[in-house]
Amino acid sequence: MELQVSKNIPRIIWTVSDKSLFILYGFVNLLQIRYLGEVEFAKFTFLISTNAFIMTIGDSFALESIVQYKSKPNSIPKANLYSFVSFYAIIMISSILLGLFSAQFGKIFSIDSFSTIAIYIFGLSFLISYRYIGQKYMVREFKFNYVFYSDLVFFGLLTILSLYYIYFKHTLDFQIIANIYLFSAFVSSVSCFILTWKYLKFSRKGELTKKEFFKFGAPMTLNGFLSSIPRYLDIYLIKLFFPMETIGIYSSAKTLFRIFDEGSNAVYGFIYPSYVKYIGLKDYENVRKIIVKSSSFIFLIAVIVIIPMELGLSKWLINLFLSEKYVNAIPQFNLLVLAGLAFPMVVQSFVLIAAGNLKYIFKTLIISNIALVISLLCVGFTHIELLVPLGMVSFYFTTGLSYYLKLKQDYNYKFSDLFTSIPDSINFVKSIVRKP
């Protein structure tokens, strides 16, 4: 199986470096949580999650076309135009609707300050917008070093300003952290514009039609929407049953989980191009080899991470970075991290995308979200706070099981394939030890 790792070393280095920024900032985020307190952090979570949901919908519908039509030079300027117009239209409409109905949302979910949060969401959506646009151009042009630079600016400012207020001003609240986030987003967007302005070519001429643009964007939007529910919108359902303090504690557990999550996300960019290549060549033997290799190594990494967490590492991390108020985050994270066992199958969504199995993915995500909602409703009605992460766990395991059944059917994937990396890893370690 030719994965051409040697040819992609620079890309691998920049991608791993970029993901390291997410992981490192995750620890800074834990300090922010400590000094914000549960309620203020819950407000901040609603701001970031709601904005991320809006941007994901805009990204899925509009910005994916920036990458999609690279192979059609005559369509690029027109695709750029359609992408910009539709992206900012989505941001504008979503933000205005959220602002108009912010009082009603506040009453429904019992969030007193939701009108203030909605104002910040409106500002953040526009200030962070070009960060999303610019990074699409960077990915399209394989400028992964640019992605790293723009993220370094963003997370660097977030880190420096947060630590300044924590250690020199000895204060941190929702308004301060929200302003820090908006400023960092704006500067990062400016840096993205500086790095990508030369790719900004627009025209109403070209082969691309509106119908073709919408036909591509619609299924991507549905996928983005269904994938975003567990990531960003579950807190709204939880808030119907629990106070803001519970949202703050649960979100702190999700923050630790995201550190784990980003490590797995790094493999996406490596396996997807290989799937596209070999499926295009109808070389299904190599497709199966990639599935087996990637899933087994992700499973091994997941086990290596999860076992120490369950044996006490998570308790040590939470006690180190958070205050006693977050003691309930320990069992919540220990439950949430079990979802990592489903990641080896969840990441194989890209082989299904490459093979054109979008309908199967949509059906899976719909079923998984139903499982999430049912789980959270059960937890809500029984009012067992420690089981709040059960929704996320249900979502990931349902998704993983569904993808496993599809891989078993199409590529003769076996459950035992998850363990193939163990002897390979042992042999690799032995070869290192035996070297003089």
N, C-alpha and C positions, 0 to 999 in steps of 0.2 A: 504494500500500500504506500503510495507516494503522497506524503503530506507536505513535502517541500518545506520542512521546518527551517532549513538553512537559509532559504531564500527570504524567509519572513522574520528573521531574527530581529531586525530593527523594529518592525511592526510589533513583534511580541514584547520587546523591551519597553516600548512606549506605552503599549496597552497595559502591561503589568504595572508600570510606573503610575499610570493614570488611575488604575483601580486602587493602588496603594494610597493615593490621595483620599479616596472615599473612605478607606478603612481608617487611616490616621485621623481624618476629620471626625469619624465616628466617636473616637475617644474624647475629642474636644466637645462634641455634641453631648456626651455624658456629663461633662463638667457644666455645660449650659443648663442641662436638666437639673442638676444638683442645686444650682443657685437660683433658678427660676421658680422651683417649687411645682407641685403637681398641677395647680389650677392655671398658672401662667404658662406652663409648658403645654397644657392641653389647648389653650387658646392659640399658641404658636403652631401646634400640630394641625389644628383646623385651617390655619392660614396656609401652611406649606402643602398640606394634603389636597386642599381644594384647588389651589393654584396648579399643583402638579397634575391633577385630573384634567383641568381645562387645557393645559399645555399638551398633555398626552393626546387628547382628542384632536387638537389642532395639528399636532405633529403627525398623527396617524393619517388624517384626511389630506392634509396639504403638503407637509414637508417631505414625506416619503417620495414624492414625485421628483424632488430635486436629485435624488440618487437614482431613481428608477429610469429616467430618460437620458442618463449619461451616454448610453450607447447610440442615441439618436441626436447627433449634433444639431440638426436643423430644428429640433423640438425643444432644446434646452432653454433658449430665451423665453419662449412662450410658457414652458413649464414653470420657469422662475416667476413669471408674471402671475400665473394662476395660483401658484403656491403662496406668494406674498399676499395677494388680495384675499384669498380664502382663509389663510391663517389669521390675519388680523381681523377679518370679519367674525371668525369664531371667537376670538378673544374679546372683541368689542361686545358682541351680542351676549356672550356668557356673563361677562362682568357687569353689564348694564342690568340684565335680568336678576343677577344675584343681588345687586344693589337695590333694585326696586322692591324685591321681596325679602330683603334681609330681616325686616321686623317679623315677618311671618315665619321665616326659618328659625329666628331666635326663639319665638314662642313654641313652635313645634318641638324643637330639640332642647328647650330650656337653657339657652345660652344667652345670658344677659347682654354680653358685649358683642353680639354677632354683627351688628351694624358697623361697629368699628373694624372688626375683622374683615368685613366685606369691602370697606374702603381700602384697606391694605392689599387685599387680593386684587382689586382693580389696578392699583399702582404697580404691584409686583408683576402682574401679567404683562404689562407693557415694558417695564424696565428689564425684565429677563428675557423678553421675546427674541431679541437678536442672538442671544446666547444659543438658543435652540436652532435658529436658522443657520448661524455661522458654523455650528458643529456638524450640521448636515453637509455643508460644502466641504468641510475638512475630511469627513468620512468618504465622501464621493471622490475626492482627489487623493485619498490615502495619505493625508497629512496628519498622521496620528500624533506627531510631535506637537502640532498646533492644538489638538484636542487637549493634550497634557498642559500646554502653556495656559490655555484659557481656563482650565479647571484649577490650575495652580493659583492664578489670579483670584478666582472666585473663593476657593477654600482658604487660601492664604489670608485674604482680607477678613473673612469670617472668623478665622482663628485669631489673628492679631487683635482685631477690635473686640472680640468677645473676651479674650484674656485681659485686655486693657481694662475693661469695665469690671471684670471679676476681681482682679488683683490690685488695681490702683484706685478704682472708684468704689469698690466693694458693694456694688449694686447691679442688679440685672432684673428687668421685668419685661413684660410682653412688648411694650412700646419701644424699649431700647433694642431688644433683639430683632424686632421687626424692622426697625430703621437700619440696623446693621445689615440685615439680609437684603433689603432693597438697595442699599448703597453698593454692596458687593455684587449684586446681580447687574446693576447698571454698569459698573466698571468692567465686569467680565464681558458684558454685551459690547461695550466699546472696544475692548481688546479683540473680540471676535470679528468685529467690523473691520478693524485695521488689518487683520490677518486674511480676510476673505473678500474685501471690497472688489478685487480684480475679477472675481467670478460673477459679479452682479451684472448680468446682461439681460435686458428685458425687451420683449417684442410681442406685438399682436399677430405677427406673421409666423407661420410654421405649420407642420403637418399635424400637430397635436390638436385634437378637438375637445370641446368641453365634455362631450359624452365619454370620450376615452379617459379623460382626467377624472371624472366622477366615478366611472366604472372601476378604476383602479383604487380610488380613495375610499369608496364606500365599504368594501370588505375589510380594508385595513383599519377603518374607523371602528367597525364592529368589534374587531379583534382587540383594538386598543381599549375600547370601552369595557369589554368583558374582563380583560386582564387587569384593569385599573380598579375594579370594585374591591378586591381583597387588599390591594395596596393602599388605597386612598380613601375609600368610602365606607369601610366597615365601621369606622369610629362614629359615623352618624347613627347607624343602627344600634350600636352599643350605648350611645348617649340617650336613647329613648328609655333605657332601663337603669342606667347607672349615672352617678354624679361626675362632675368634671375631674375630680380627684382620681377616679377609676380610669378615665381616659388618659390622664397624665402618667399613671403607673403602667398601663398597658402600652402606651406609646414609647415609654422608656425601654420596655422589653422588646418592642419592635425595632428600636434603634440598635440594640445589640444584635438582633437577628439580621438587620440590614448589613452589618459588618460581615456577617457570615454569608449573606446573600450575594454581596458584591464579588466575593471571591469566586463564586460559581458562575456569575455573569461573565467573567473574563473569558470563559471558554467559548462563548457564543460566536465571537468574531473569527474563531479559528476553525470550528467545525462546519459552519454554514457554507462557506465557499467550496469546501471539499464535497459536501453533499450535492450542491448545485452542479459541480463538475462531473461527478461520477453518475449522478442520476441522468444528466444530459447525455452521457456516453452509454447509458443503460448498463453500466458496470455495477450490478447490484451486489456482487461479491465484496467489492471494496466498500460499498455503502454499509454493508453489514459489519465489516471489520471496524469501520469508524464508529458505528453505533456501539459495538462491544467494547472497544478500547476506551472511548470517551465516557460511557456510562459506568464502566467498572472503576476507572480512576477517580471519577467524581464520587462514586460510592465509597471508595477507600478513604478519600479525603474527608468526606462527610462523617464517617465513622471515627476517624482520628480526631476530628474536632468535637463531635458530639459526646463521646465517652468522657473526656476530661470535664466538659461542661456539666454533665449530669453528676459527676463525682465530686463537684465542689468548685470548679473554676468559675462558673457563672456567679456563685455566691461571693467569691473573692473579688471578682471584677465589679459587681454591683456595690459591695461594701466599700471598695476602694474609691469608686468614682461618685457614687450617689450617697444620699443621707439615709437615716433610719426610716424616713417616711416612705422610702421605696422598697422596703423589705418584701412586700407582696410581689414585686417584680421578679424575684428569684424563682418561685414556682411557676410563674407565668412564662418566663423565658425558658425554663427547663421543659415546659410543655411545648412551647412554640418552636424550639430548636429541633424537635423531633421531625418537624416538617422537612428538615434537610435530608432525611432519608429518602424522600420522594424526588429530590432534585435530579438524580441520574436519569430518571424518566422524563421529568418536566422539561429539561433542556433539549430533549429530543424532538421538541415541537418543530425545530428547524428542519429536520429531515422530512417531516410531514408537509411543511411549507414548501420545501424544495420539490417535493413530489406532487404538489398541487392538491393536497388533501385539506383544503381550507374549510370545507363543510364539516369534516370530521372534527377539526379543531374548534369550530364554533359550537358544535353540539356538545363537545367535551366541556368547554368553558361555561356554557349555559347550565349543564348538569352540576358542574363544580360550584358555581355560584349559588345554585339552589341548595346544595349541601351546606355551603357557608351560611346562608340565610337561616336555614332550618336549625343549624347548630347554634347560631347566635340567639335565635328566638327561644330555644330550649334553655340556654344559659341565662337569658334575660328573665324569662318567666320563673325560673327556679332561683334566680338572683344569687348565683354562685360566682363571685368575682374572680376567683382563681382559675375558673374554666373559660374565661373570656377569649384566650387564644385558640380555643377549640375550633372556631370558625375558620381561621387561617389554616390550621392543621387539616381540617376536613377538605378544604379547597385543594391543597397541594396533593394530598393522598388520592383524592378522587381523580384529579388531573393525571397524576402519575400512573394510576391503575389503568385509566382509559388509554393512555399512550402506550403502555406496556402491551395491552391486548392488541392494539393496532400493529405494533412492531412484531409481535409474535405471529400475527396473521400474514403480514407482508414480507417480513425478512427472517422468519423462523427464529426470532429472538427467544432465548430461554432465560428463565430466572437465574439459573446457574452462571450465566454469562456475567452477572454482576460481580462475581468473585474471581474472574480471570486475572485481574491486575495484582492479586496478592502474590502468587508465585513469581510474576514478572518483577514486582517490587523487591521481593526477597532476593532474587537473583541479581538485581541491579545493585542492592546494598552489598551483597557478597563480592561482586566484581570490584566495587570501590574499595572494600576492605582488603582484598587480595593484592591490590596494586602496590608495588614497592614504593 
